[in-house]
Amino acid sequence: MSAPLRKALPSLDRLKDQAKRLRAALAAEGRSISHSRALELVAAQHGYRDWNTIHAAAGNRPVFDPMLLGSRVEGHYLGRPFVASVLGVQMLSQEPARYRLTLHFDTPVDVVTFESFSAFRQRVHCTVDETGCTFEKTSNGRPQVELSW
């Protein structure tokens, strides 16, 4: 049996919230389970052996999560540096992790390399993987959006 993929793991708080919602949903159907059992089920849902294992994995990762609404991110758009706010997040898939983001740049980014004219973008939509890079590439092979963290 191969090791489970461990991408796009939510924070500990979000995992605990999932367990609480699961427990409440089952209780509403007349099936009560302990909080401990709910935590174990959430761990299994994310491909982990038990709660202690997922707790260690989630607890050891950075707190910063650019895939959260309102996060502040920086990176490169079409090779130009930017700082932005995340205005929209939609998880498209978990395996592999894909997110549709709406970014609002603090300062508009000029996407034209010619000196004779400019075209500025301040809000962009993009689909990124768990590394924060788009699948779409520029003509030189660089991802159109590269988040750095």
N, C-alpha and C positions, 0 to 999 in steps of 0.2 A: 504494500500500500504506500503510495507516494505521500509526501508531506503536503498538507493543505496550503493553498496560496494565502498569504497574509497581507493583503493590500487593502488600502482604504479603511483601516480599522478606526472606528469611532473612539472618542475620548472615553475615559472611565465613567464620567458623569452621564454621557449619552448611553453607554452600555447599561448602566444601572437604571436609567429611565426606561430603556427597552424592557428590562426585566419587570419593572413595576407595571408597565402597560400590558405586558403579557399576562402577568398575574391577575390584573384587574379584568382583562378580557375573558380569561378562563373562569374567573369567579362569576362574571355576568352570565356565563353559560351553566353555572352550577357546578363547576369543576374547580375545586380549590387546590392550590399547591403552595408549598412553602416558598418564602423568598429565596432561600438557598437553592431550591429546585429550579426556580425561574432563572436565577443567575447561571446555573449549569446549562439550561436549555439555550440561553442566549449565547453562551460560549460555543456550544455545539453548532448553533446556527451560523456562526462566523468561522467554523472549521477548526476550533480548538478543542483539545481533549477535555478540559474542565475550566472552572472559573479561575483557579489559581494561575493557570497558564496564560489565559487571555488577560488577566489582571497584570501579570508581569510584562506581557508584550505591550499593552496599552500604557502602562505606567512608565515604561522606559523610552517612549518616543517623545519627541518635542511637543510641547503644549500648543505651539502655533499650528493652526490648521487652515491653509488658504482656501479650503473648500467650504468654509463656513461663511454664511451671509454676513456682510459687514466687515470681513477681514481686510486688513491693509496688506497689499502685496507689492512687490517690485519685480522687475525683470526686463525683458526685451520684447518689443513688438516690431516685427520686420527689421530686426537688428538695431532698433533705437531703444535706449533705456527709458523706463517709465516707473512711476509710482502710482498706484491706483487703489480704489476701493472696489470690493466685490459687491455688485448690486444684485446679482442673481446667481443661483446655484441650482443645478438639476443633475442628480445622479442618473446617468444613462445606463450604466451597467456596473456590477460589482466584480465580475470575473471575466475579463480584466476590467479594472476600474477605469471608468470614463465619466467625465463631468462636463456639462455645458455651463460655461461661466459668462456672465456679463460683467465687464470691467469698465470702470469710469476713471480715466486718467486724470490725475491732478492737473497736469499741464498737457495740452493737446500735443500729439506726436505727428510730426511731418513725415508722411509716408512716401514722399517723392524724393529721389536722390538728385534730380536735376536742379541746377542753380537758377534757371529761368522762371520757375514757378513752384508753388507749394500746394499741398493738399493735406490738411490736418484732420486727424481723428481723435476724438475724445472718449467715445464710447464704442466698445467692440464686443462682439459675441465670439466665443471660441469653444472648441471641444478639446479638453486636455486629458492626459492620462495621469496616473498617480505621481509621476515625476514632475508634473506641471508643464509639460510640453505638448504642443499640438501635433497632430498627425500630418497636417498640411505643411508643406515646406516652401521656402522661397526658392528662387532659381539657383541659388548657390547651395541648396540642400539644408539650410538651417531652418528649424521650426519657426513658423510664423509668430507664435507666442512661446516665450520661455520664462516661466516663473522661477524666481530664485529664492530659496530659503535654506 
